[in-house]
Amino acid sequence: MIAELSFGVAAAVLLAFMCVSMLRLAIGPTAADRAVALDTINTLVVTTMVLLGAAFGQVIYVDVAIVYALLSFVGTLYIARYLEGGLK
């Protein structure tokens, strides 16, 4: 009972943080602000996947979260390089 409530509260907090980050993504005045907001959303998605894995007792969620985190990191590197002017 307490564990389900804890997972529910944690999921609600992560969802609230994602909504705030999506707002930042939408209204960010610069491309760098949008890139940071997108990276924050990706980090929160990975955290949510790990939380779901713990809540349901499924290791596959953690495996998917690791792969998603790796792809998110590579994507963030490409975005940063593009914003710096390195991709031509």
KAGISUL-V204374 format. One record per pair of residues at least 6 apart in sequence whose C-alpha atoms are under 8 Angstrom apart, sorted by the first residue. I is the first residue (numbers start at 1). J is the second residue. D is the distance in Angstrom with one decimal. If there is no record, write none. Layout:
I,J,D  I,J,D
This chain:
4,55,7.6  7,51,7.3  7,55,6.6  11,48,6.9  11,51,7.7  14,44,6.6  14,48,7.0  17,44,7.8  18,41,5.8  18,44,6.7  21,37,5.4  21,38,7.5  21,40,6.8  21,41,6.3  22,37,7.0  22,38,7.8  22,41,7.4  24,33,7.5  24,34,6.9  24,37,6.1  25,33,7.2  25,34,4.7  25,35,7.7  25,37,5.3  25,38,6.6  26,34,7.5  28,34,5.5  31,83,7.5  32,80,8.0  32,83,7.3  35,76,7.4  35,79,7.1  35,80,7.7  39,72,7.4  39,76,6.6  42,69,7.4  42,72,6.5  43,69,7.2  46,65,5.1  46,66,7.5  46,68,7.0  46,69,6.3  47,65,7.8  49,61,5.7  49,62,6.5  49,64,7.8  49,65,5.8  50,61,6.3  50,62,5.2  50,65,6.5  52,58,8.0  52,61,6.9  53,59,5.9  53,60,7.2  53,61,4.9  53,62,5.9  81,87,6.5
